[in-house]
Amino acid sequence: IGYFRIIRFIPMLKILIPILIDIADVQIKKRLSLMYSITKGYVKSQEDAKLLVKQISSCESMYQKLYQILETNKRDAIKELGLIEHECRDVVIALKTKQAIRNVISKALKNLTFLCSRGIIDKYEGIEMNKVLLTKIKALNNFPMAIPPPTPDKYLHNIIWLENKDVLIEFFKERAKLTYFDYGDVICKEGEMSQGIYLIISGMAILHCSPPTFGIESSLRPAAETKTMFTEYCTSGDIIGELSCLLKCEIEYTAICETILEACFISLEDLYEGFDVFWPSLEYKIWLKLALSTAYQYFESSLIDEDLKFQKCVLFNHAYVETLSSYNEMTIDNMTMKFVIIVYGSVIDTKTEEPYLAPCIIPKTCEQVQGTSDLTKLLIIQASEPSKNNNATNVMGKGLPFNI
């Protein structure tokens, strides 16, 4: 009799098991989303702590010790983020999309408050628009916990210097190849000549490298330069090999797969074919992207009030890249140039012959510089936006001669 009763429950179990699996799946995704958000916040806290320690520390040895602790904590957290992104891509994509939507709505609310305070928007209309935006924020609570990742060909849209332009994406889509690596595979080795760039689609790689040279000859580098090896993690959406491809030089790091990795490979020949077809804007935009990245990495505290988004720099020329060859000179106008940052190479002050090596912010006392490396790249951040009367001429006055 007991067996017959158990058999009668089997059809119910068939109904209950899928429901229980779905409930467990939802709870796991919630925990993963929470874990990812907390870890991301932890990484940001370590970056902020490094800036604060630098400002308040009076003992250099103590600062270096604290810096190493914070950098190690940050690196370990980034590794965990990479593993979550690799194992649960759909959850991370949904979370990033939700955060992006929330940021857009929050910015809209801030702009709405400003416009209402100036009387540009009627008070009643402002209240109604505020209700609509708050409703949108509440609706995010019902946002999907997971979004399927895009297909590999869609990842080319994530390359910032392609600017989501169909003509560029189609050009490289025809030439790009999908490559696959197992755990422990070496993607590229330090000292090898670059073969092309790798856009990581899924997985994580770890980069081991000596201190970057920034194109500075060994005779010009400080004698006490640290020989500490650097470690960095690359995950979905990151690109490996941009700088070495631009310079056609040896790679300065070794990239090893921490997980199974899928990447989109664009060969050096195809990249330079693109430079020829879309000359000179494509190569310039890659330099601009690298220059902005270097500036933020080394001088974030100085640039905290600057809006240096890549698209804005391309469209409105708030920041642009200048090139100097050896012995070439450039005049620095402190009235129009808020910051002049050497992101690659080296220069000297033509008046005092004081050397400045990348990465470095050139002081305001310097009026003219001369290149001392074969190639020097300077990021110029303008002091203010061009006036309305001069927009038509100033937007194209520096950097890019035309847009694609």
C-alpha angles and dihedrals in degrees: 000000000000091000092052090052091052091049089054089059094054095085089051091052090054088058096041100047096064089046092051091047091053091049091049090047092053092049092049091051091049091052092047091050090050092046092050093048093048092047092048090051089049091054090052091048091054091051091049091046090054091055092048094047090051091053098047103033116102096176114074095201091051091047092052091049093049090044091055091049092049092045091050091049091049093048092050091049092050089052090054090049090052092051091050090049090050097047098037107027094152092056094047093048090052091048094049091047091050092049091049091052091048091051092051092050092046090052090049090052091050092050091046091053090051094049092047092049090054093048092243091123121044114252094238092047089048092054091050093048090048090054091051092051093047089050089054091052091051089049089062088074086073093047114132114270091220136028120192112248118252121260116265094258090058091060092077086073087067094063100102096207091057085063092209089283114156095217092057096040093050091048093056095035089065091053105034120100131205113237129188130206132187126222110291095018116140112234095187137347131227110258096026121118113255116258097187143298129299121212106199111227098176136353133038136271130193121219121210117190146154117245107298115257097211088210093295118143115243091242090061097046120100113268092225093054111146119250093203114139115239125220127201135169125224122198140171111330096020121121126221122203106019099130097043089050092051091051097035087225140128118294113254098208144041117238117204127180114247091186138009102299135202119194141174109233124206112186123227091246093053092046092053091045085057090050089055095047095045098032127193105357100061096055090043092053092053089052090048091052092049092045093052091047092051092046092052093044095055105024106031093133092054094046098043092113095046123098100216102163110156096236093050091050090052095045102036101024093229087149129017140171125248124195126217127185124202111298093006114130134216128192116225115218106198090191092066102020114071095178132011109193125185105218097169133018128001142277140186131222102252091214102047099017088229108161122230119194127196129294094042141123109229110231122245091245091069113093102174135018135196125207116246098177128069087250128018126179122197126190110216116200111195120231095230141354116276115265119261093251092056100040095105093056102031098052091065096030097099139028108359116048090196143358126241 
